[in-house]
Amino acid sequence: MLKLRKWQSEAISEILRKYKQGYSHFLCLATPGAGKTLMASIVAKKLFQANQIDLVICFSPSINIANSLRNSLEKHIGHQINGRLGAKGHVMTYQSMLNLGEDYWQILSQHRVLAIFDEIHHCAGDDFGNGNSWGQKIVNSIQGRAHYTLALTGTPWRSDKIPIALSNYCIKGKVTCDYSYGLDRAIQDHVCRTPKIVAIDNEKISLQSSGETTHYRSFESLLGETSCRYPQVLDNTEVITQILKKASKQLNALRKSHPNAGALVVAASIDHALKISEIIRNLTGEKSSVVTYLHDNAQETIEQFRSSSDKWIVSVGMISEGTDIARLRVCCHLSRVKTELSFRQILGRILRSSGKKDSAGYLFMPAEPNLIEYAKRVAEDVPNEHTVSIDRMPTAASLTNDMPPEDVSESIEQPYLGLQDNQIISINFDSPQHSENIQSPCSDTGTYSSLSDTYNMTIGFFGRFKQKIIQPALSTITN
């Protein structure tokens, strides 16, 4: 007999109760990794059993999530959900929804249909037509026509501030959810891991440009007081190496008690991913899988990694929200996308718990001001669990990277650290070494291109790591 989590049973009961009362729509917020797919599948099963629906159609932002939805629905309903003759429904991506003509949507008037929208925050728009193409398709073709609609999300906001489709907002501009299951409760229920975030910074940075040298005490001052852009920091071999060193050390520690623990590195571009993979090999002697949106075998590689005990997988736009690889316990955030939605989704890849004795999930990232702010908000979500530390780089380095004249677009939507109050995470480094001694794939041979190629600046790192503890309403420095 299937045993549901307490929150899943609560949500299912509330959904069915609201439908019975005559409401046709329900919005469920549940933190990433909580099990929204299973919950939605059981709702569909119970509606079929009660003869309240004839068909179920589901929409999701990616093929990965669509496949997971279909497999879950077919398992629990006992019928094919492939859109073919005799099937009980259809699962598709939001993108493919745009290719469906009006004749397809006639099923909504001819049959009692439950429409499920996974990660509904990808769909923007309301009756005033101020949304994206997916949201407008929902408003024009599905809203008010489906017998029931069920919207699911783990991050109920959009970076562009446009209203989420099928959502109501309170006076303060926040989405009104019919049922909410937050991260704090999920950690208490052992549904999600305690998040731990380490941000990498440097206290002595030199910047050489146009024959002049200036000095800065953090990435925040470097990025805020100069024309240096974040992609240049991301592409810096020394920064990548320091983040991977810490991630590797944490991963090795975790694998002593969890032998199949894995690490995800979210890269900024395909060339960046290949560069990171090469640094991993030079640094650890270990191979890494690389998956990108241009790799034909990306899905197969992800499946192989999921069932293996390999340590590393490097991704560009492939392993984000809804992709379930439970053995991922460490993540390096090296994406150029700096939205809170992206941050939370990347974080969610390492939070899915495997039981009461599970470890924490560790996220390593550069100390970019926006990312630090998002980490603070996560800390506020779990005030009794969360501590964020900022480590400052101990090595002296002088590297030349290319830099763009304009910041990269952040319009693409792509995914923490928790300790007891006032505790500090201490991770020691090897003896300092200069980056000139590091094998860098970003060499004059042109094997890899940098994230930008307009003009050069030289950044030198001479500071050491130390830690800054960020709590809600608390900020202190410790050596």
N, C-alpha and C positions, 0 to 999 in steps of 0.2 A: 504494500500500500504506500502511495506517495505521501511523504511527510513534507508539508510546507513550512516555511519559516513563519514566525508569528506575524510579521508585518505583511507577508503575502496573503495570509488568511484574512487579516483585517482589511486589506485593500480590496480583495475579491468580494468580501461581504458588503463593503461600502459601495462598490461599483454596482453590484446586483441590486442592492437596496435602492440606489438612486435611479437606476433604470426602471425598477418596478414602480417608483413614484411618478414616472412620466417624463423624467429627464432623458435626453438622448445623448448627451456628451459628458465625458469624464476626463479630467486631467490628473495624472498621477506623477508626482515627483518622487523619485527614489535615487539615492546616491549611486554613482557608477559601481558596478560589481554586486549590487544587492539582489539581482535576480528578477528583473522586470520582464524578461522574455517568458520565463516559466509562469509568472503570475498572469500575464496576458493570455497565454495558451490555455490556462485553466478557466479563465473567464469565458473564452470562446467555447471550450468544452461544455461548460455548464449551460450556456445559452443554447447550444445545440441540443443538449439533453432535455432542456425545458421546452424545446420546440419554439424558441423565441427568435431564432434566426435561420436562414436558409444557406447563407454563404458568409465567408469571411475574406476580406481583402486586406493586405498589409503593405505598408510602405516604409522604407528605411533609407538611410543616406548612403549605404554601401552594399556591395555584393556580399561581403563577409557577414554583415548583420542580416541581410535578406536570407542567406542560406541557413543561418542559425535560427531565425524565426520559422522558416519553413520546416526545418527538421523538428523543432519543438512542437509546432502545431500538429504535424502529421503523427508524431509519437503519441500525443495525448488525445487527439480527436479520433485517430484511427482511420483517416481518409487522406487521399492525396490532396495537397494544396498547391498544385502546379499550374493552375489555370487551364488545364486541358479538359476535354469532354469527360464528364463524370466526376470531376474533382469538386471538392467542397469549398474551393476558394483559390486565391491567387496571391503570391508574394512577389513584390517587385521593388526596385529602387525608385526614389523620387525622380531621378533623371528619366527613367523609362516611362514614368507617368505622363510626361509631356508629349509622348508619341501616341497616346491613346485618343481616338476620336470620340465624338459624341455618342456614336453607336455603342461603344463600350460602357459608357456611364448610364445607359438605359437600364442596366441591371439593377441600379439603385431604385428605380421605380417599379421594376418587375419582380424583385425579390427583397426579402428582409435581409439586409446586409449589415454585418459588423465591420466597420473600417478601423483598423489599428494603425496609428502613426507613431513609429519609434523615433526617438530623438526629434521631437516635433519642433525644437528650437531652430532647426535648419530651414523651417518653412515660415516665411515672414509675410504678413499682410492681413488686412481686415477689409471691411466693406468699402473703405475709402480708396482702395486700389493702390496703397503705398507699400507693396510688398515685392518679393522676388517671384520668379516664375513658378516655383513650386508652391509657394503660399497662395498665389493667385489661382492656380489650378485647383487647389483644395477649396478655396472660397467659391469659385465659379462652378465647379463640377460636383463637389461632395457635400459641402456644408449645407445642412438643411434637407438633404436628399437621402443620405444613408439612414437606416433604421436606428443604428447606434454608432457612435464614434468613441474611440478610446485613444487618448494621446499620452505618450510616455516621454519622460525627460529626466536626465540627471543634472542638467545645467539649465535652469529655466530663465535664460536671458540671452540676448544677442548683442554682439559687439557694436553693431550699427544702430542699436536703440530702436529699430523698427519693431512694431508689435509682432509677437509670435502668432501664427495662424491658430484659430480655434481657441484662443485664450482670452480670459478676462483679466483686467488690471484694477488694482486698488488705487486709491487716491495718490499714494506715494509712488506709483509707477511700477510696483512689483506684481508679478503674475500671481493670480489667485488660484491656488491648487486645491483640488477636491480631497486629495490625500497626500501627505508628505512623510517621507522617511529619510531623515537626515544622516549625515556622516557620524555625528556623535553617538546617536542611538545604534547605528550599524556597527560601530566599534564595540560598544557595550554588549551587543548581541553576538559578537564574534562573526559577523557577516562580512565586515571589512577589516583590513589590517590597519594598525595605527600608522599614520603617515609620518615620515621623517624627511626633512628637506635640508640639504647642505648647499649653500650658495658660495661660489668661488670668487674671491676678490683679491686685489693687490694694493698694498699701502704705499708703494713707491713706484709710480709709473712715469716714464719719460717719453715724451712725444717729440720727434724730430720732423720738422716740416719746413720747407723753403729755407733751409740752412739755420733754422732756429730750434732750440730745445726748450721745452716747457715740462713742468713736473706736476703730477696729480696724485692724490692720496686714495683714489678709488675709481672703479669703473663709472660710478655715478658722476663724479666730477669730470672725468675724461669725456664722457658722452654728453654731459650737459653744458660744458664750457668750451668745447671745441667742435670742429666740423667732422670729427671722427664719428663713424657710424657703427652701430651694433654688429653688422655683418663682418666688419674687420676684426672685431673681438672674437666672433664665432670661428673665423677662419684661421686664427692665430694658432700655430702648431703647439706653442707652449701652453696656451689656455686649454686646448683640447687634451693635451697630455696630462695636465694636472687633474682635470676632471675625471679622465679615464683611470688615472692612478688611484684616486679615492674610491671610485666605483668598483674597480677591480679588487681592492683590498676588502671592501665591504662584502662583495660577492663571495670571495674566498672564505670569509668568516662565516657567512650564512650557509655555504655549502657543507660546512662541517656537521651541521644538524639537518640541513635540507639539501641532500646531494644533487638534486636536479634543479636547484635554483638557477634562474636565468636573468640576463640583463638586456634591456632594450636601450638603444641609443637612437633618439629622434634627430635626424640630420636636416640640414637646410636645403640641400640640393643633391642631385645624383653625384656630382663630382665631390661634394663635401662628404657624402656617405662613403665613397670609395677611399677618400683620404683618411677618414676615421677608421675604416676597416684596416687600412695599412698600418696606422698608428697602433691599433690594438695588437696586430701581429708583431710589430717591432717591440712593443712595450711588454707584452705578456707571452709571446710565442704561441698564442692561440688564434685559431681561425674564427671568423665571424660570418654569419649569413647576411647578405645585403638584399633588401627587398624595396623596390620602388614602383611607382605607377607605370614605368616604361618597361619593366621586366615581365616578359610573357609568362614566366613560371613563378611569379610572385606568390600566388595563392598556394601552389604546391610547396614552395619553400617555407611558407608560414606553417602549413600543416606538418611538415617534417620537423620543424623546430618545436612545435607544440608537443609532439610525442617523443622528442629526443631528450637528452640531458646536456646538449650543447650549451655553452655559456652565453654567447653573444649573438644578438641580431640587431642590425642597423637598418633603419627604415626611413623612407621619405614618403609621407602621406599614405601609408598602408596600414600600420598598426595603431589605430587611434580608438575612438569610442566604439564600444560594442564588440571589439575583438577580444575574445576570451582566451588568454594564455595564462592559466592560473599560476604557473611556476615562475612567472616574472616577478621578481622581488626588488630589483634595482633598475633605475632608469636614469639616463643622462639627457637632459633637456638642452639640445643644441639646435633647436629650430629657430628660424628667423621670425616666426610668427609670435607676437608678443601680446596676444589678447588673453583676457581672463578665461574665456571659453576654451581656447586651445590649451591653456595651462591646466585647467581642471580635467580636461579630457585626457591629456597625457598622463597626469597624475593618477587618474583612474585605472590605468593599465597595470599598476603594481599594487592595487588595494584589494583585489578580490581574495578573500580569505579561504583557507582550506581547512579550518578547524580552530578549536579553542586554543591549542598550543602553537598557533601560527606565529611567525616572526612579523616584524614591522615591514613596511615598504619604504624604500629609500630613493629619494629623488635628488640628483646632483645637477647644478645649473650655474651659469655665470651670475654674478650679483648685479644683474641689470635692474634698474629702479622699478620698472613696471612689474617684473616677476617677483621682486621682493614685496611689493605691495599686495600682490595676489596671495603670496605665502602668509602675510599677516592676516588676511581675511580668512584663510583656511584655519589659522590659529584661533581665530574668533569662533569658528564653527565647532571646534573641539578644545575648549579652554583648559580642560583638565588633562589633556593628553599631549598637547602639541608644543614643540619648541623648534625654532628655526635657527640654524647657526650659519654664520658667514665666516669662511676661512680665507685668510689672505695668503697669497702665493709667496713661498719662501725663496724661489730661485731668482737668479739674475739672468735676464734674457734680453736680446735685442734682435727683433725680427722685423722684416719688411713685408708688409701686406698691402694689397691694392684696396682702394676705398672708393665707393660710389659718390657722385655729386649729390644724390638724393637718397633718402631712406627707402628701404625696401617696402613694398606694399604689404600691409598686414590684413588684407581683406579676406584671405583664405582662412577658413575655419578648420582647423585640424581636430593631452592630456596635456611626498609631503614629508615631516619629521615629528614625531611625537615623543616627548619624554615627560617625566614628572616635572613639576615647577622647579625652576632654578637649577636644573641639571644641565650639563654641557656634554656634547658629544666630542670625544677626543679621538682623532685619527692621526697618528704620527706619519710623517713623511720620511722618505729616504734622505740621505745627505743631499744638500743642494747641489745642483749641477747647472752648468750653463747650457742654454738651448743650442749653442753651436755644436754640442756633443750629441745632440739628439738626431737620430735618423729621421729626416723629414721627407715625406712624399711630396711636399710642396717645394720642389727644387727647380733648378734652371732647366731641367730636362723637359718640363712641360707635361709631365705625366698627369697632373691634376691641375685644373684651373681654379683660381680662388673665386670667392663669391662675387667679386666685382673686379673691374679692370680699368679704372679711369686714371688715377694718379696715386703716387706712392707716399706713404708716411711710414716712419720707423717707430715702433713702440718698444720700449724697454721695460722689463719688469725686474725690480730689485728688492721688493718687499717680501716679508715672510707671512706665512699664514698665522692669523690669530682669529678668535671667534667672537662673534657678536650674537647675543641672544635676543630674539624678537618674540615678545609676548604681546597679547592685547594690551595696549596702553603702557608697554614697557620696552625700553631700548637701552641696553648697557653694553659696554665694551669690556672684554676681559683679555688679558694677555695669554 
